Amino acid sequence: MRPAIRPARADDLPALVALDEVCFGSDAWSAGAWADEFGRMSEDRTILVADEGAVVGYAVLLVPPVVEDVVEVLRIAVTPAERRTGIGGQLMTIALDRCAGRTVLLEVASGNQSAQALYAGFGFEEISRRQGYYGGGEDALIMRWREEL
């Protein structure tokens, strides 16, 4: 069964907090930070979830109302048991469909080769690097996507 990709609902909040902790550990967003994201959904946030009867993945986008402003993929994650099943790609496909004609930026740890491969497969290109950005001194890669029109 392929998960349904749908907008997040308020009752998804506990599952998103828990999944974020599993995926990001000490870098996870707090429950309060997640609540803030939900509070901004009608303004400039889009939260998508992959639902297989339970939330198995999510993507959080900052989508400014001004079309010329860049969209940012703030967070994307898939539960470890479901990685490499195409769920990340499904989330990214739907996310980019919502960003047609816009430039999209994201940040990824330099050591996260699987995420970089996913993003490159969608046409993201590295445009910058933040040296020592993450704990332990790992660099952050800034990647950009621009839809071919």
N, C-alpha and C positions, 0 to 999 in steps of 0.2 A: 504494500500500500504506500503510495506517494503521499507525503504530507500536503495538506492544504496550506497555501501561503495566504494569510489574511491579515488585516489590520488588527493590532492588539486591542484587547478589551480590558477594562479595569480589573476583571477577575483573573487576568493573566499575571498581574503584578507579582504575587508570591512566587510563581514559577520562574519568572524572569530574574528575580533577585537570586533565587537558588541556582539557576543555570549560570548566571554571571559569576557567582562565587566558584562554581565548579570549573568554569573556563578560565577565569582570570585571577583566582586566588586573592592575594593581598592587593591586587590592582582592581578588584571588583568594585563596582559602584555600590554605595550604601542603599538601603531601602529608601532613605530620604531622597537620594539623588534620582533613583528610579521614579519615585513619586513626582518629583519635579519634572522629569521627562514626560510623564503622563499628563501633567498639568499644562504642558506646552503643546500637546498634540494638535489642538485647533489653531495654534499660532504658526509654528514653524518646525514641528517635529512630526516625523512619520515613524511609527514603530510597526514593523512587520513581524509576524511570528510564523514559524513552521509548526503546524499542528497535526499530530498523528494520534489524536485522542489525548495527548499531553503535549506540552510545548517542548520541541526538540531542537529549536533554533530560533534565532531572532536577528533582526537588523534594525539599527536606529539611524535615522537620517536627519540632518539639519537641512531644511529646505527653506531658504529665505524667500519671502514673497516676491522680491525683485528678481526677475528672470535673469538679469545680467550677473547677479551674485552667484558665487559657486555653491554647490551642494556639497556637504561633507557627510561621508559615511563615518559616524561616530563610533559605532560598535557593530560587529557582526560575529556571531558565534553559533556553533552547533555542538550539541552534547557529544562527549567523546565516543560513545557507543554508536553514534550515527554519522561520524565523520567518514569522508570518502564514499558517501552514498549518493552524492549529487544534491543534497539539501542546501549546502552553501551556494552552489550554483543557481539553484532555484530562487533562493533569497536574493542573490545578486541580480538575476535576470529581472525579477519583478521590481527591485529597487531602481535599476537603471531605466526600465520602461517608464517609471514615474519621473525620470529626470531628462526626458527627451529634449534635445537641443541645448542642454546645459552642461557646464563643466562640473565634474565631480572630483573631489579630492578625498584621499584617505591616508591613514598612517598605519604602518605595519612594522613590527620588530624585524630587524635585519636577519635574525636567526630563524624566523618563521617562514621557511621555504615553501611549505604547502600552501599557506595563505598567499604568498607572493605569486606562486604558480597559478592559483585560482584567479587572482586579479589580472595577471598578465594575459591569461586566456580570454579575458573580457576586453583587452586592449588598454589596460592601465599601464602607464609608463612611469618609471622613477624620475622625479624632477628635482628632488632635493634629499638631503640627509641631515638629521639632527644627531650630531655626535654625542654619544654617552647619554642619551635621553632617558633610557629605561634603567631600572635598578640593575646593578651589576655592570653598568657601563655599556650596555647594548645600544647600538644606534637605532634610530627610528628612520624608516624610509618614507618619504612623502611621494605618493603616486597620484597621477592625474589621468582622468578619462574624459574624452570629449567625443561625443557621438559624431560619426561621419555623416554629414548631411548631403 
